[in-house]
Amino acid sequence: MSATRPSITVFFPCFNEEENVEKQTLDVDRVLSKIADDYEVVIVNDGSIDRTGEIADRLAAEHPHVRVIHHPHNLGYGIALKTGFLGARKELVFYTDGDNQFDIREISKLLPLMRDNVDMVVGYRMDRQDKPLRKFVSRVYNFIIRMIFRLKVRDIDCAFKLFRRSVFDRIEIRSQRFLIDTEILVRAKQAGMTIVETGVTHLPRTAGKSSVSPRDVIHTLHELSHLWLHLFAVNWKKLIVSSLVSIAFIALILRNIDFASVAAEFSKVTRAYIWLGLLAYAVSFWFRSVRWKLLLLPERAFRIGELFTGIVIGWMANNILPFRMGEVVRAYDFGRVHRFSKSLCFATIVVERLIDGLTLILFLAMILMFVSFKPIVNRIFVLGIIIFFSLFIILFYLVAGKALGKKTGIFKLVDNFGQRFLKAEGQFVISSFLKGLEVLMHERLMLGVFALTALVWCAEAGMYWAFLMAFHLELPAYAPFFILCIVNLGLIVPSIGYVGTFEWFCKVALLQLASPDPALVAGYSIALHAAQFIPVTLLGIFFFIRHNFDVVKARDGLRVSALGD
C-alpha cells in the first residue's frame, strides 16, 4: 500500500445488536477520520427485530460517512457479509463483527501490510475471549479446513480482515452462512492470491448475545460438503447418478447369491497367489510412473517417486469420487506440489487414458481373432473402438493444427472460442492443455509410451491370473487378458469407486470363458476389486495427507506471509 491515505470501506453486519451498534459505528468513524479522507462506514442490518435498524438510520442521518443497508428479514451471516463486500464503494474493504469484540483502532495495524503484491490481510485472535467450548469447536473446525483444503491460515473465521475491492471481482461467493470466510480464503488460494496474517486483540463481549446456534453448525457442515464437491468439479447430480449406477450393478451381482457359499470360497483361497497378485499390481504402477515420466519429459524431467505418488493420489480419488474425477484431482495436486501447469498435466493424463483404451482394444482384438464369444463382448469391443478412436482422431487433429501451424477445423474452432469468449486466464489454460497434447507428435516418445502401456496391462493381467489361481479357476491362457479388457473397458460406465460395475463386468467375462459356480464368480470379482481398491486408496490418503503437512508449508499456491507477526 502506498504512503497516501487509503480509500476504504469499513462495514459490519448486525443482527439484534441495539446495545452495540452505536458504539461500534462511532468508534469506526472516529478511527477512520484520523487515517483516511475517502472512507465510508456501512452498517448491514440483517433483518434485526429490535431497535438496531432504527439506531443505524439515525446514525446515518447524523454522520455523513455512515450509511445503512437493510435486509427485509434475517438472511444469515454469509449473505450479510456478501452484501457488505459487494456494496463497498472504496478501493479497500475491511469488515469486522458488530459486537465490539475487536479493538477497531488496530485497522491502522493492517493497512501498512497491504503492500502492492498483497491481496488481503487477515487477523488472528492472539488471546481469544470466548467460552472454552466455542474455542474448542473453532480449533477443530480450523483443523478440518486445513486438512481438506490445505489452507494454511491460523484463524480462518477471525472477523478482522482487510481486502482489496478487486478480490471480489475475481472470486464468486456462494456461501450463505458461517462458511463464507472459509470459502473466500479457499477461492483466494485457488486464484493464487497473496495473504498476510497478523495478530489482533480480541475483547470479551460486554453487551448483547451471540446469534450462533447449534443449527448453524449443521448448516455450515452442509455448505462445507457442497464447497468441497464444487471445487473438485463434482456436483450432487453426478454423485447421485454414479451412486444409482453402482447400486443397480450391485443388485445384479448379488441376485441369487448364496453368501454362505461365497464365504466358503474365500476360505479355500491360496493366499500365496493373492500376495503374488498384489506384487504384480504394484509393478504395474511402477510402469505407469515411468510412462508418465515420458509423457512429461518434453516439459520437465520428474523423479519416478514423485510421479508414483501423484498416480496413487489420482487412483485414490477415482475410488472415492464419481465420474473418474481422480484424473482432475491428480493433475491439480501434482501441479500444485511441483509448481507445474495443472492443465498441461491434465493433458498428459488424457493421453494416458487414450493409450490405455487403444491398447486394451488391441489386446481384445487379438483374442477375438481366434475365439468367438456372445454378442455382449462384440458390443463392448465396438463401443471401445468408437470412443477411443474418436478421441484419438480429435486430439491428433487438434494438436497437429497447433504444432504444424495449420488452422485445422478442430484447432481453429477451439482457438477462436478461446479468443472470443475467454479471458486471458482461460486462454492460457487452453494453451497449456494443447501444449501437453503435443507429446502425441513425438514419435519416439509415443513408441515408448505404447510399449510401457503394454507392460502396464501385462503386469495387471498377471494380477488377474494370480487371483484365478488363488480361487482355483483353471481357464485358457488368454483368460486374464480377456477379463482385464472386458472389466476395464466396462469401467467407462460411471460409478462410485467402480463398485458394482467392476464386479458385474468381471462376471460377464468369466461367464464367457466357463460356467463357474455363481459364488465362485462373486468371490473372485469381490476379492480382485478389493485388492485393487483398498491398498491404493489407503496409500493415496497417506500421500495426500503427507502433502498437506509437509509440502504445503513451503509450496502452497496460497502464499501466506508472517509480516504481521
Protein Blocks (a to p, Z undefined) as FASTA:
>chain_A
ZZbdcddddddddehilkmmmmmmmmmmmmmmmmofbdcdddddehiablmlmmmmmmmm
mpmkbccdddfbdebjklmmmmmmmmpcbfbdcdddfeopacfklmmmmmmmmcfkbcbd
cdddfbacbdfklmmmmmmmmmmmmmmnopacfblmlccdcddfklmmmpccfbfblmlm
mmmmmmmmmnopacddddddddddfedjdfbdfklmmmmmmmmmmmmmmmnopafklmmm
mmmmmmmmmmmmmgopafklmmmmmmmpcfklmmmmmmmmmmmmmmmmmmmmmmmmmmoc
cdfklmmmmmmmmmmmmmmpghhlmmmmmmmmmmmmnopafklmmmmmmmmmmmmmmmmm
mmmmmmmmmpccdfklmmmmmmmmmmmmmmmmmmmmmmmmmmnopacfklmmmmmmmmmm
pcfklmmmmmmmmmmmmmmmmmklmmmmmmmmmmmmmmmmmmmmmmmmmnopacdfklmm
mmmmmmmmmmmpgcehhiojlmmmmmmmmmmmmccdfklmmmmmmmmmmmmmmmmmmmmm
mmmmmmmmmmmmmmgfbdcdfklZZ
